[in-house]
Amino acid sequence: MQLKGLVRFFTIILIIYSIYQLSFTWFVNSHEKKMAARAASFVKANYPGAAEKYPSDKDSQAVYQETLDKIKADRLKRLLDSTKETTITYGITGAVSYQKAKEEELNLGLDLQGGMNVTMEVEMTGLLRTLSNNSKDPNFLKALDNANKRKANSDANFITLFAEEYKKLNPAGKLASLFASSSSGIKIDDSDSKVRSVLEGLAKDAFDNTFRILNTRIDQFGVAQPNINPDRDKAIITVELPGIQDKERVRKLLQSSANLQFWEVYNIGELGQVLIKPMDYSIP
């Protein structure tokens, strides 16, 4: 009987503690919803809607809506940052600020609040094709294909799988003959082990750069507790976005390619000649 009473006592304590911890999540969500409403009101008051600005251009509407969403997300971030010390509830020790409640709230995750789970793969085949200057060597192309087939059931990284497959197809061949160039830093007389080391380093850099870009893009969604799990060996990044609503926009933004654009500009010398040229004010 004493044991049952002890179990009942700790069960009650656990329930009370869980409710107390869960209350932080409720107050945090309530505060964030208020700030989100203020951010939406700010955008509505200062910017025309997408349909209003581009009434007959769906593509322009989509691009402009992304701009509005970014403005709203930035405004929300500023509002939340400015209210970190605002009291949103009271706890055992007294007043609890938004920042403190945010630190104490429970991570509900996808199971409790829904959201989106995305698994993305950093494509290493394109990297090797680029480094080989788009080699048409049949052994090279076949090795890429074989490595792609093996990677799903192997713990080895893609570079290792490719090197193994290439050696099977061309035992006397040297990897350096495929990848020697000034851009990669590989020399024609480098050993296979050195070439693999360089390729693995470049693959790591490509993966880390992709991971960094994803982090930056995910920040735009305003998700409170995103979970991003990188697996460098398998070149896979798993992203969990609890509470996300516009799944199509997230999918589009995560999958879109980054574009590097070049614009013709004037240098200061060209502008200077125009600015210092005396003006002719004579009347003909």
N, C-alpha and C positions, 0 to 999 in steps of 0.2 A: 504493500500500500504506500509505503514511504517513497519507493522508487517511482510509482505512478504519479504521485504528487509532485515529485521533483521534475519528472518529464513534462508534466502539465505546466509547471511554473516556468520552465525554460522555454516552452512552446509559446506561452503568452508573452514572455519577454521578447522573443524573436519576432513575433507578429507586431508588437508595438514598435520595435526598432525598425522593422521593414516599412511600416506605415509612415514612421517619422522620416526615414530616408526618402521614401517615395514622395512625400509632401514637397521636398525641395524640387523634384522634377516638375510637379504640378505648378508651383509658383514661378519657376524659371520659364516654363512654356507659356504661362499666362503673361508674363512680362514681355517675352519675345514676340508674342502675338500682337500685343499693344504697340510695340515698336515697329513691327512689320506693317501694321495698319497706318501708322504715322508716315512710314517711308512710302507706302503706296499713295497716300494722300498728297505727299510732297511731289511725287512724280506726276500725278494726275493734274495738280494745280499748275505745274510749271512746264509741262511738255504735252503736246498733242498726242492722241492715240495713234497707233500704226495705221488703222483704217482711215482715220481723219487726215493724216499727213499724206498717205499714198492710197487714195480711194480705189484705184483701178490697177494697182501693181502689187501682186501677191509676193513676188520675190523681194521687192523693196520693203514691204510690210514685215516680212520675216526677219530681214537684216536689221531694220529699225527697232523691231520688238526686242531683239537681242541686246541692242544698245540700251533700251529702256530698262530691261531686266538687270543689266549691269549697273545702271545708275541707281536703281532701287536697292540692289545688293550693297553697293557702296554706302548709300544713305543709311541703310539698316545697320551696317557695321559701325558707322560713326555714332549712331544713336546708342547702340549697345555699349560701345567704348565709353561714351560720355555718361552712361548711367551705371557704371560698374559699382560705384559706391552708394547707389540708391537703395534704400531699405525696401525689400519686397515681402518680408515676413519676419516673424519672431520665433526664435528657438529657445533652447534650454539656457543658453548663455546671453540671451537678449536679442537685439536687432540683428538681422541677417541681411547683408547686402546682396545684390545680384551676383557679383563676382564670387562671393563665398558660397552662395547657394548653387552656383554653376559648378563649383569644385566638388560639392557634396552630392549633386544629383546622381541618380542611377542611370547607367547606360542601358536604355531600353532595347536597342538593337533592332534588327529587322523583324524578329519574331513578334515583338510587342507593338511596334508602331508602323510596320510595313516599310516599304521603300524600294530600293533597287540594288541588285547584285550584278556586277559586271566582271567578267573575266576576260582580260585582254592579253594578247600575245605580241611581244616585240619581234617583228619579222626579221630574222637574221639572214635569210636567203638573199634578200635585196642588198644587204650590207656586203656580203661576199661577192655578189655579182658586180657591185660598184667597184670594190677593191680590185677585182680581177679585170676591170675595164670591159665588163660584159663579154668575158671569154666565151667562145663557141666550142671550146674543147669538149668533145663528147663525154670524156671521163669526168671532167669537172661538172658538167650538167647532170650526169647520172649520179655522181656522188652527192650532189645537192638533193636530188630527188630521194635517194636512199636514206640520207640523213633525216629528211623530213618525215619519212615513214617510220623511222626508228624512235624519234624523239618522244612520242607519246608513251612508249613503254620503257624508257630508259631514264636513269638519273644523271647521266652524263650531259654536259653542256653541248650545244649545237656544234661548236667549233671542233670539239673532240670527235663527235660522231662523223662530221664531214671528213676530217683528216683520216679516220679509220676507213671510211668507205672509199676515199680516193686511193688509199694505199692498196686496198683489195683489187681495185680496177686497174691500177697502174703502179705495181710494186717498185719499179725503177724510177718513177717520176718524182720530181722535187716540187714541193709546195711553192718554193720561192719563184719558180718559173711562171706561176700563175699570178702572184701578187706583188712581184718586185716593182716598186715605183717610188718616186720621191715623196708622194703624199702619204703613203703608208709607212715609209721608213724602212721597208724591207728591201734588202739587197739580193741580187741574183745568186750569190754564193752562200746565203744564209742557210743554216741547217733547218730541217723540218721542225725540230723542237723550238727553235727561236721564232720561226714563222708562226707556229701555233701560239706561242706566248704573246707575240705582237697582235695577232688576230683576236685572242681572248681579251687583251687589254682594250682594243678598239670596240669589241662587242660589249664589254663592260661599260665603256663610256657612252655607247649608243643607248644601252638600257637605262643607265643613270639619267641621261638627258631626257629620255622619254618619261621616266618616273617623275622628274622635276617638272616637266611640262604638265603632266597629269595633275600633280599637286596644285599647280597654279590654276589650272582650269577648274578643279573641284572647289577651290576657295570661292569661285564666283557663284556657286549654288547656295551658299549660306547654310550648308548642312552643319548642325551643331556638333555631331560626333561621327564624322566619316571614318571608315576603317579601310586603310590601304595597305595591302600585304604584297610586297615584291618577292618574287622567287627568281633570282638572277640566273641560276643554273638552267632552269627551264624557260627563261625569258618570259615569265608570266606575271602579270600584275592583277590581283583580285581587289576589286573596289566594292565596298558596301556603303550605300548612302541611305541611312534611315530617314524616313519621313519625307523623302523627295516626292514631288507631285508631278512635275512635267517631265515624264520619263523620256518622251521623244526628243525633247530639247537636250537632255543630258546625253542621250545616245548619240545625237548628232554632233554635239560639241566634243565629246570624248573621241569620236572616231574621225573627226575632221583632221586633215593634214595642215601642218603649219606652212605658210607660204612666205618666202623671202622676196620682197619686191625692191626694185631699184628705181630711183627717181632722179631725173636730171635736175641739177641745181646750179645756181650761179655761185662763183667764188667771189670773195670780197674785192679782188682786183677788178673783175668785170663790173661789179656794181659801183666801185669807186670812180671809174672813168665816167660813168653816166652822171654820178652825183656832183662831181667837181667840174663837169663841162659847163662853161658859161652859157646862160640862157640868152636868146636873142629876143628882146622885147620891142624891136623896131617895128613901126607900122609901115607896111608897104605903100 
